[in-house]
């Protein structure tokens, strides 16, 4: 799964969870984006406990996912 696909998947999962809110679509997207970024930050923090180096492919992938979410 590419970083862009993963970003969209995380965003979609978050967006689905908040779809029942009675707020505007723009606000729902903003909330979903913020929640998605929180999820990626948690993954990056978890990476530290697994001793995955900053320059590793796993770390770079998570950074790319985060960047793709920020583009949404």
PDB file of N, CA, C and O in Angstrom:
ATOM      1  N   UNK A   1       0.855  -1.166   0.000  1.00  0.00           N
ATOM      2  CA  UNK A   1       0.000   0.000   0.000  1.00  0.00           C
ATOM      3  C   UNK A   1       0.907   1.236   0.000  1.00  0.00           C
ATOM      4  O   UNK A   1       1.817   1.347   0.822  1.00  0.00           O
ATOM      5  N   UNK A   2       0.657   2.132  -0.900  1.00  0.00           N
ATOM      6  CA  UNK A   2       1.469   3.342  -0.960  1.00  0.00           C
ATOM      7  C   UNK A   2       1.140   4.255   0.221  1.00  0.00           C
ATOM      8  O   UNK A   2       0.119   4.091   0.888  1.00  0.00           O
ATOM      9  N   UNK A   3       2.021   5.214   0.460  1.00  0.00           N
ATOM     10  CA  UNK A   3       1.784   6.169   1.541  1.00  0.00           C
ATOM     11  C   UNK A   3       0.489   6.944   1.301  1.00  0.00           C
ATOM     12  O   UNK A   3      -0.268   7.214   2.233  1.00  0.00           O
ATOM     13  N   UNK A   4       0.246   7.294   0.043  1.00  0.00           N
ATOM     14  CA  UNK A   4      -0.969   8.036  -0.285  1.00  0.00           C
ATOM     15  C   UNK A   4      -2.213   7.185  -0.025  1.00  0.00           C
ATOM     16  O   UNK A   4      -3.203   7.680   0.514  1.00  0.00           O
ATOM     17  N   UNK A   5      -2.164   5.915  -0.405  1.00  0.00           N
ATOM     18  CA  UNK A   5      -3.296   5.013  -0.171  1.00  0.00           C
ATOM     19  C   UNK A   5      -3.535   4.822   1.328  1.00  0.00           C
ATOM     20  O   UNK A   5      -4.678   4.823   1.785  1.00  0.00           O
ATOM     21  N   UNK A   6      -2.441   4.656   2.098  1.00  0.00           N
ATOM     22  CA  UNK A   6      -2.563   4.470   3.541  1.00  0.00           C
ATOM     23  C   UNK A   6      -3.143   5.722   4.184  1.00  0.00           C
ATOM     24  O   UNK A   6      -3.995   5.631   5.068  1.00  0.00           O
ATOM     25  N   UNK A   7      -2.683   6.894   3.743  1.00  0.00           N
ATOM     26  CA  UNK A   7      -3.202   8.149   4.272  1.00  0.00           C
ATOM     27  C   UNK A   7      -4.701   8.251   4.023  1.00  0.00           C
ATOM     28  O   UNK A   7      -5.463   8.622   4.916  1.00  0.00           O
ATOM     29  N   UNK A   8      -5.116   7.924   2.819  1.00  0.00           N
ATOM     30  CA  UNK A   8      -6.531   7.991   2.463  1.00  0.00           C
ATOM     31  C   UNK A   8      -7.342   6.974   3.263  1.00  0.00           C
ATOM     32  O   UNK A   8      -8.472   7.257   3.660  1.00  0.00           O
ATOM     33  N   UNK A   9      -6.771   5.794   3.502  1.00  0.00           N
ATOM     34  CA  UNK A   9      -7.456   4.764   4.289  1.00  0.00           C
ATOM     35  C   UNK A   9      -7.666   5.230   5.726  1.00  0.00           C
ATOM     36  O   UNK A   9      -8.767   5.122   6.264  1.00  0.00           O
ATOM     37  N   UNK A  10      -6.608   5.747   6.344  1.00  0.00           N
ATOM     38  CA  UNK A  10      -6.722   6.233   7.721  1.00  0.00           C
ATOM     39  C   UNK A  10      -7.745   7.361   7.785  1.00  0.00           C
ATOM     40  O   UNK A  10      -8.608   7.383   8.663  1.00  0.00           O
ATOM     41  N   UNK A  11      -7.639   8.293   6.849  1.00  0.00           N
ATOM     42  CA  UNK A  11      -8.576   9.412   6.799  1.00  0.00           C
ATOM     43  C   UNK A  11     -10.006   8.895   6.626  1.00  0.00           C
ATOM     44  O   UNK A  11     -10.920   9.364   7.304  1.00  0.00           O
ATOM     45  N   UNK A  12     -10.202   7.938   5.729  1.00  0.00           N
ATOM     46  CA  UNK A  12     -11.527   7.377   5.482  1.00  0.00           C
ATOM     47  C   UNK A  12     -12.114   6.704   6.709  1.00  0.00           C
ATOM     48  O   UNK A  12     -13.303   6.844   6.992  1.00  0.00           O
ATOM     49  N   UNK A  13     -11.281   5.976   7.436  1.00  0.00           N
ATOM     50  CA  UNK A  13     -11.743   5.329   8.663  1.00  0.00           C
ATOM     51  C   UNK A  13     -12.176   6.366   9.692  1.00  0.00           C
ATOM     52  O   UNK A  13     -13.213   6.218  10.339  1.00  0.00           O
ATOM     53  N   UNK A  14     -11.386   7.395   9.834  1.00  0.00           N
ATOM     54  CA  UNK A  14     -11.728   8.449  10.788  1.00  0.00           C
ATOM     55  C   UNK A  14     -12.990   9.187  10.335  1.00  0.00           C
ATOM     56  O   UNK A  14     -13.863   9.505  11.143  1.00  0.00           O
ATOM     57  N   UNK A  15     -13.068   9.451   9.039  1.00  0.00           N
ATOM     58  CA  UNK A  15     -14.217  10.189   8.483  1.00  0.00           C
ATOM     59  C   UNK A  15     -15.504   9.402   8.678  1.00  0.00           C
ATOM     60  O   UNK A  15     -16.547   9.978   8.988  1.00  0.00           O
ATOM     61  N   UNK A  16     -15.435   8.093   8.499  1.00  0.00           N
ATOM     62  CA  UNK A  16     -16.600   7.237   8.691  1.00  0.00           C
ATOM     63  C   UNK A  16     -17.080   7.301  10.137  1.00  0.00           C
ATOM     64  O   UNK A  16     -18.281   7.358  10.398  1.00  0.00           O
ATOM     65  N   UNK A  17     -16.146   7.291  11.063  1.00  0.00           N
ATOM     66  CA  UNK A  17     -16.500   7.317  12.481  1.00  0.00           C
ATOM     67  C   UNK A  17     -17.210   8.603  12.878  1.00  0.00           C
ATOM     68  O   UNK A  17     -18.048   8.592  13.780  1.00  0.00           O
ATOM     69  N   UNK A  18     -16.888   9.707  12.220  1.00  0.00           N
ATOM     70  CA  UNK A  18     -17.509  10.976  12.612  1.00  0.00           C
ATOM     71  C   UNK A  18     -18.668  11.360  11.701  1.00  0.00           C
ATOM     72  O   UNK A  18     -19.231  12.447  11.837  1.00  0.00           O
ATOM     73  N   UNK A  19     -19.025  10.488  10.783  1.00  0.00           N
ATOM     74  CA  UNK A  19     -20.060  10.824   9.800  1.00  0.00           C
ATOM     75  C   UNK A  19     -21.431  11.085  10.423  1.00  0.00           C
ATOM     76  O   UNK A  19     -22.283  11.725   9.806  1.00  0.00           O
ATOM     77  N   UNK A  20     -21.641  10.600  11.621  1.00  0.00           N
ATOM     78  CA  UNK A  20     -22.940  10.793  12.268  1.00  0.00           C
ATOM     79  C   UNK A  20     -23.075  12.138  12.970  1.00  0.00           C
ATOM     80  O   UNK A  20     -24.151  12.481  13.459  1.00  0.00           O
ATOM     81  N   UNK A  21     -22.000  12.888  13.019  1.00  0.00           N
ATOM     82  CA  UNK A  21     -22.075  14.214  13.625  1.00  0.00           C
ATOM     83  C   UNK A  21     -22.974  15.110  12.785  1.00  0.00           C
ATOM     84  O   UNK A  21     -23.093  14.921  11.575  1.00  0.00           O
ATOM     85  N   UNK A  22     -23.582  16.050  13.407  1.00  0.00           N
ATOM     86  CA  UNK A  22     -24.492  16.956  12.703  1.00  0.00           C
ATOM     87  C   UNK A  22     -23.806  18.275  12.354  1.00  0.00           C
ATOM     88  O   UNK A  22     -24.440  19.330  12.345  1.00  0.00           O
ATOM     89  N   UNK A  23     -22.532  18.207  12.072  1.00  0.00           N
ATOM     90  CA  UNK A  23     -21.759  19.392  11.709  1.00  0.00           C
ATOM     91  C   UNK A  23     -21.610  19.467  10.191  1.00  0.00           C
ATOM     92  O   UNK A  23     -22.022  18.557   9.471  1.00  0.00           O
ATOM     93  N   UNK A  24     -21.024  20.546   9.719  1.00  0.00           N
ATOM     94  CA  UNK A  24     -20.809  20.725   8.282  1.00  0.00           C
ATOM     95  C   UNK A  24     -19.800  19.699   7.765  1.00  0.00           C
ATOM     96  O   UNK A  24     -18.986  19.174   8.525  1.00  0.00           O
ATOM     97  N   UNK A  25     -19.866  19.427   6.479  1.00  0.00           N
ATOM     98  CA  UNK A  25     -18.946  18.478   5.859  1.00  0.00           C
ATOM     99  C   UNK A  25     -17.500  18.958   5.982  1.00  0.00           C
ATOM    100  O   UNK A  25     -16.591  18.154   6.185  1.00  0.00           O
ATOM    101  N   UNK A  26     -17.292  20.261   5.861  1.00  0.00           N
ATOM    102  CA  UNK A  26     -15.952  20.820   5.979  1.00  0.00           C
ATOM    103  C   UNK A  26     -15.395  20.590   7.385  1.00  0.00           C
ATOM    104  O   UNK A  26     -14.226  20.237   7.540  1.00  0.00           O
ATOM    105  N   UNK A  27     -16.221  20.786   8.395  1.00  0.00           N
ATOM    106  CA  UNK A  27     -15.791  20.549   9.771  1.00  0.00           C
ATOM    107  C   UNK A  27     -15.504  19.065   9.994  1.00  0.00           C
ATOM    108  O   UNK A  27     -14.535  18.720  10.671  1.00  0.00           O
ATOM    109  N   UNK A  28     -16.331  18.189   9.436  1.00  0.00           N
ATOM    110  CA  UNK A  28     -16.099  16.749   9.563  1.00  0.00           C
ATOM    111  C   UNK A  28     -14.768  16.366   8.938  1.00  0.00           C
ATOM    112  O   UNK A  28     -14.035  15.550   9.497  1.00  0.00           O
ATOM    113  N   UNK A  29     -14.441  16.952   7.773  1.00  0.00           N
ATOM    114  CA  UNK A  29     -13.158  16.667   7.127  1.00  0.00           C
ATOM    115  C   UNK A  29     -11.995  17.154   7.988  1.00  0.00           C
ATOM    116  O   UNK A  29     -10.976  16.472   8.103  1.00  0.00           O
ATOM    117  N   UNK A  30     -12.143  18.317   8.584  1.00  0.00           N
ATOM    118  CA  UNK A  30     -11.086  18.871   9.442  1.00  0.00           C
ATOM    119  C   UNK A  30     -10.862  17.966  10.653  1.00  0.00           C
ATOM    120  O   UNK A  30      -9.722  17.697  11.030  1.00  0.00           O
ATOM    121  N   UNK A  31     -11.946  17.504  11.254  1.00  0.00           N
ATOM    122  CA  UNK A  31     -11.843  16.610  12.412  1.00  0.00           C
ATOM    123  C   UNK A  31     -11.177  15.298  11.993  1.00  0.00           C
ATOM    124  O   UNK A  31     -10.290  14.801  12.688  1.00  0.00           O
ATOM    125  N   UNK A  32     -11.601  14.741  10.866  1.00  0.00           N
ATOM    126  CA  UNK A  32     -11.025  13.488  10.381  1.00  0.00           C
ATOM    127  C   UNK A  32      -9.534  13.644  10.109  1.00  0.00           C
ATOM    128  O   UNK A  32      -8.746  12.756  10.435  1.00  0.00           O
ATOM    129  N   UNK A  33      -9.147  14.760   9.519  1.00  0.00           N
ATOM    130  CA  UNK A  33      -7.731  15.010   9.234  1.00  0.00           C
ATOM    131  C   UNK A  33      -6.939  15.084  10.533  1.00  0.00           C
ATOM    132  O   UNK A  33      -5.875  14.476  10.647  1.00  0.00           O
ATOM    133  N   UNK A  34      -7.451  15.823  11.511  1.00  0.00           N
ATOM    134  CA  UNK A  34      -6.751  15.942  12.794  1.00  0.00           C
ATOM    135  C   UNK A  34      -6.625  14.597  13.501  1.00  0.00           C
ATOM    136  O   UNK A  34      -5.573  14.285  14.059  1.00  0.00           O
ATOM    137  N   UNK A  35      -7.685  13.806  13.481  1.00  0.00           N
ATOM    138  CA  UNK A  35      -7.636  12.479  14.091  1.00  0.00           C
ATOM    139  C   UNK A  35      -6.659  11.570  13.359  1.00  0.00           C
ATOM    140  O   UNK A  35      -5.959  10.778  13.990  1.00  0.00           O
ATOM    141  N   UNK A  36      -6.606  11.676  12.036  1.00  0.00           N
ATOM    142  CA  UNK A  36      -5.675  10.883  11.239  1.00  0.00           C
ATOM    143  C   UNK A  36      -4.234  11.234  11.587  1.00  0.00           C
ATOM    144  O   UNK A  36      -3.387  10.351  11.719  1.00  0.00           O
ATOM    145  N   UNK A  37      -3.962  12.521  11.734  1.00  0.00           N
ATOM    146  CA  UNK A  37      -2.614  12.950  12.109  1.00  0.00           C
ATOM    147  C   UNK A  37      -2.245  12.454  13.503  1.00  0.00           C
ATOM    148  O   UNK A  37      -1.099  12.076  13.747  1.00  0.00           O
ATOM    149  N   UNK A  38      -3.208  12.454  14.412  1.00  0.00           N
ATOM    150  CA  UNK A  38      -2.964  11.909  15.743  1.00  0.00           C
ATOM    151  C   UNK A  38      -2.593  10.428  15.647  1.00  0.00           C
ATOM    152  O   UNK A  38      -1.668   9.972  16.318  1.00  0.00           O
ATOM    153  N   UNK A  39      -3.314   9.684  14.814  1.00  0.00           N
ATOM    154  CA  UNK A  39      -3.039   8.254  14.649  1.00  0.00           C
ATOM    155  C   UNK A  39      -1.620   8.026  14.124  1.00  0.00           C
ATOM    156  O   UNK A  39      -0.913   7.143  14.610  1.00  0.00           O
ATOM    157  N   UNK A  40      -1.205   8.812  13.142  1.00  0.00           N
ATOM    158  CA  UNK A  40       0.139   8.642  12.580  1.00  0.00           C
ATOM    159  C   UNK A  40       1.199   9.028  13.616  1.00  0.00           C
ATOM    160  O   UNK A  40       2.233   8.368  13.718  1.00  0.00           O
ATOM    161  N   UNK A  41       0.950  10.079  14.372  1.00  0.00           N
ATOM    162  CA  UNK A  41       1.894  10.459  15.427  1.00  0.00           C
ATOM    163  C   UNK A  41       2.035   9.323  16.439  1.00  0.00           C
ATOM    164  O   UNK A  41       3.134   9.052  16.921  1.00  0.00           O
ATOM    165  N   UNK A  42       0.929   8.665  16.759  1.00  0.00           N
ATOM    166  CA  UNK A  42       0.980   7.523  17.673  1.00  0.00           C
ATOM    167  C   UNK A  42       1.808   6.388  17.072  1.00  0.00           C
ATOM    168  O   UNK A  42       2.571   5.733  17.782  1.00  0.00           O
ATOM    169  N   UNK A  43       1.659   6.154  15.771  1.00  0.00           N
ATOM    170  CA  UNK A  43       2.455   5.121  15.111  1.00  0.00           C
ATOM    171  C   UNK A  43       3.941   5.478  15.155  1.00  0.00           C
ATOM    172  O   UNK A  43       4.790   4.613  15.370  1.00  0.00           O
ATOM    173  N   UNK A  44       4.241   6.757  14.950  1.00  0.00           N
ATOM    174  CA  UNK A  44       5.636   7.195  15.009  1.00  0.00           C
ATOM    175  C   UNK A  44       6.199   7.028  16.420  1.00  0.00           C
ATOM    176  O   UNK A  44       7.351   6.624  16.584  1.00  0.00           O
ATOM    177  N   UNK A  45       5.399   7.333  17.432  1.00  0.00           N
ATOM    178  CA  UNK A  45       5.845   7.118  18.806  1.00  0.00           C
ATOM    179  C   UNK A  45       6.054   5.635  19.090  1.00  0.00           C
ATOM    180  O   UNK A  45       7.014   5.259  19.763  1.00  0.00           O
ATOM    181  N   UNK A  46       5.167   4.801  18.584  1.00  0.00           N
ATOM    182  CA  UNK A  46       5.295   3.359  18.758  1.00  0.00           C
ATOM    183  C   UNK A  46       6.552   2.847  18.074  1.00  0.00           C
ATOM    184  O   UNK A  46       7.215   1.931  18.560  1.00  0.00           O
ATOM    185  N   UNK A  47       6.865   3.453  16.943  1.00  0.00           N
ATOM    186  CA  UNK A  47       8.081   3.085  16.209  1.00  0.00           C
ATOM    187  C   UNK A  47       9.290   3.181  17.125  1.00  0.00           C
ATOM    188  O   UNK A  47      10.180   2.332  17.075  1.00  0.00           O
ATOM    189  N   UNK A  48       9.324   4.206  17.958  1.00  0.00           N
ATOM    190  CA  UNK A  48      10.455   4.381  18.861  1.00  0.00           C
ATOM    191  C   UNK A  48      10.627   3.190  19.797  1.00  0.00           C
ATOM    192  O   UNK A  48      11.754   2.805  20.111  1.00  0.00           O
ATOM    193  N   UNK A  49       9.536   2.613  20.236  1.00  0.00           N
ATOM    194  CA  UNK A  49       9.623   1.477  21.144  1.00  0.00           C
ATOM    195  C   UNK A  49      10.070   0.201  20.429  1.00  0.00           C
ATOM    196  O   UNK A  49      10.492  -0.760  21.074  1.00  0.00           O
ATOM    197  N   UNK A  50       9.980   0.193  19.117  1.00  0.00           N
ATOM    198  CA  UNK A  50      10.412  -0.977  18.341  1.00  0.00           C
ATOM    199  C   UNK A  50      11.845  -0.843  17.839  1.00  0.00           C
ATOM    200  O   UNK A  50      12.354  -1.725  17.149  1.00  0.00           O
ATOM    201  N   UNK A  51      12.486   0.257  18.187  1.00  0.00           N
ATOM    202  CA  UNK A  51      13.857   0.529  17.768  1.00  0.00           C
ATOM    203  C   UNK A  51      13.994   0.605  16.257  1.00  0.00           C
ATOM    204  O   UNK A  51      14.987   0.149  15.689  1.00  0.00           O
ATOM    205  N   UNK A  52      12.999   1.179  15.615  1.00  0.00           N
ATOM    206  CA  UNK A  52      13.082   1.411  14.176  1.00  0.00           C
ATOM    207  C   UNK A  52      13.784   2.752  13.999  1.00  0.00           C
ATOM    208  O   UNK A  52      13.326   3.773  14.511  1.00  0.00           O
ATOM    209  N   UNK A  53      14.869   2.743  13.291  1.00  0.00           N
ATOM    210  CA  UNK A  53      15.670   3.957  13.125  1.00  0.00           C
ATOM    211  C   UNK A  53      14.957   4.995  12.289  1.00  0.00           C
ATOM    212  O   UNK A  53      14.112   4.673  11.454  1.00  0.00           O
ATOM    213  N   UNK A  54      15.314   6.260  12.528  1.00  0.00           N
ATOM    214  CA  UNK A  54      14.700   7.357  11.789  1.00  0.00           C
ATOM    215  C   UNK A  54      14.900   7.232  10.294  1.00  0.00           C
ATOM    216  O   UNK A  54      14.016   7.625   9.533  1.00  0.00           O
ATOM    217  N   UNK A  55      15.988   6.718   9.856  1.00  0.00           N
ATOM    218  CA  UNK A  55      16.254   6.597   8.426  1.00  0.00           C
ATOM    219  C   UNK A  55      15.701   5.330   7.799  1.00  0.00           C
ATOM    220  O   UNK A  55      15.887   5.105   6.603  1.00  0.00           O
ATOM    221  N   UNK A  56      15.027   4.502   8.577  1.00  0.00           N
ATOM    222  CA  UNK A  56      14.542   3.222   8.062  1.00  0.00           C
ATOM    223  C   UNK A  56      13.380   3.408   7.095  1.00  0.00           C
ATOM    224  O   UNK A  56      12.762   4.471   7.041  1.00  0.00           O
ATOM    225  N   UNK A  57      13.101   2.374   6.346  1.00  0.00           N
ATOM    226  CA  UNK A  57      11.977   2.404   5.413  1.00  0.00           C
ATOM    227  C   UNK A  57      10.649   2.567   6.151  1.00  0.00           C
ATOM    228  O   UNK A  57       9.764   3.280   5.678  1.00  0.00           O
ATOM    229  N   UNK A  58      10.504   1.921   7.293  1.00  0.00           N
ATOM    230  CA  UNK A  58       9.257   2.023   8.068  1.00  0.00           C
ATOM    231  C   UNK A  58       9.034   3.458   8.533  1.00  0.00           C
ATOM    232  O   UNK A  58       7.922   3.978   8.449  1.00  0.00           O
ATOM    233  N   UNK A  59      10.079   4.085   9.013  1.00  0.00           N
ATOM    234  CA  UNK A  59       9.964   5.475   9.475  1.00  0.00           C
ATOM    235  C   UNK A  59       9.634   6.393   8.310  1.00  0.00           C
ATOM    236  O   UNK A  59       8.759   7.252   8.421  1.00  0.00           O
ATOM    237  N   UNK A  60      10.324   6.216   7.203  1.00  0.00           N
ATOM    238  CA  UNK A  60      10.081   7.061   6.033  1.00  0.00           C
ATOM    239  C   UNK A  60       8.650   6.885   5.523  1.00  0.00           C
ATOM    240  O   UNK A  60       8.006   7.851   5.114  1.00  0.00           O
ATOM    241  N   UNK A  61       8.161   5.653   5.551  1.00  0.00           N
ATOM    242  CA  UNK A  61       6.793   5.377   5.114  1.00  0.00           C
ATOM    243  C   UNK A  61       5.790   6.145   5.975  1.00  0.00           C
ATOM    244  O   UNK A  61       4.869   6.769   5.449  1.00  0.00           O
ATOM    245  N   UNK A  62       5.969   6.098   7.301  1.00  0.00           N
ATOM    246  CA  UNK A  62       5.053   6.808   8.190  1.00  0.00           C
ATOM    247  C   UNK A  62       5.119   8.317   7.968  1.00  0.00           C
ATOM    248  O   UNK A  62       4.094   8.996   8.030  1.00  0.00           O
ATOM    249  N   UNK A  63       6.291   8.837   7.716  1.00  0.00           N
ATOM    250  CA  UNK A  63       6.429  10.268   7.429  1.00  0.00           C
ATOM    251  C   UNK A  63       5.685  10.610   6.137  1.00  0.00           C
ATOM    252  O   UNK A  63       5.017  11.641   6.062  1.00  0.00           O
ATOM    253  N   UNK A  64       5.796   9.755   5.127  1.00  0.00           N
ATOM    254  CA  UNK A  64       5.094   9.988   3.861  1.00  0.00           C
ATOM    255  C   UNK A  64       3.588   9.928   4.044  1.00  0.00           C
ATOM    256  O   UNK A  64       2.860  10.724   3.451  1.00  0.00           O
ATOM    257  N   UNK A  65       3.104   8.981   4.871  1.00  0.00           N
ATOM    258  CA  UNK A  65       1.668   8.893   5.156  1.00  0.00           C
ATOM    259  C   UNK A  65       1.212  10.187   5.824  1.00  0.00           C
ATOM    260  O   UNK A  65       0.179  10.748   5.457  1.00  0.00           O
ATOM    261  N   UNK A  66       1.977  10.656   6.797  1.00  0.00           N
ATOM    262  CA  UNK A  66       1.640  11.899   7.478  1.00  0.00           C
ATOM    263  C   UNK A  66       1.566  13.063   6.494  1.00  0.00           C
ATOM    264  O   UNK A  66       0.643  13.875   6.562  1.00  0.00           O
ATOM    265  N   UNK A  67       2.528  13.148   5.584  1.00  0.00           N
ATOM    266  CA  UNK A  67       2.541  14.227   4.593  1.00  0.00           C
ATOM    267  C   UNK A  67       1.321  14.140   3.674  1.00  0.00           C
ATOM    268  O   UNK A  67       0.745  15.165   3.309  1.00  0.00           O
ATOM    269  N   UNK A  68       0.932  12.934   3.304  1.00  0.00           N
ATOM    270  CA  UNK A  68      -0.249  12.761   2.443  1.00  0.00           C
ATOM    271  C   UNK A  68      -1.520  13.188   3.172  1.00  0.00           C
ATOM    272  O   UNK A  68      -2.407  13.796   2.572  1.00  0.00           O
ATOM    273  N   UNK A  69      -1.610  12.872   4.461  1.00  0.00           N
ATOM    274  CA  UNK A  69      -2.782  13.293   5.241  1.00  0.00           C
ATOM    275  C   UNK A  69      -2.824  14.816   5.297  1.00  0.00           C
ATOM    276  O   UNK A  69      -3.888  15.419   5.155  1.00  0.00           O
ATOM    277  N   UNK A  70      -1.676  15.428   5.504  1.00  0.00           N
ATOM    278  CA  UNK A  70      -1.638  16.888   5.572  1.00  0.00           C
ATOM    279  C   UNK A  70      -2.094  17.542   4.278  1.00  0.00           C
ATOM    280  O   UNK A  70      -2.573  18.676   4.294  1.00  0.00           O
ATOM    281  N   UNK A  71      -1.952  16.842   3.155  1.00  0.00           N
ATOM    282  CA  UNK A  71      -2.382  17.374   1.857  1.00  0.00           C
ATOM    283  C   UNK A  71      -3.905  17.313   1.693  1.00  0.00           C
ATOM    284  O   UNK A  71      -4.465  18.027   0.862  1.00  0.00           O
ATOM    285  N   UNK A  72      -4.572  16.473   2.473  1.00  0.00           N
ATOM    286  CA  UNK A  72      -6.023  16.308   2.331  1.00  0.00           C
ATOM    287  C   UNK A  72      -6.776  17.556   2.728  1.00  0.00           C
ATOM    288  O   UNK A  72      -8.006  17.581   2.666  1.00  0.00           O
TER     289      UNK A  72
END
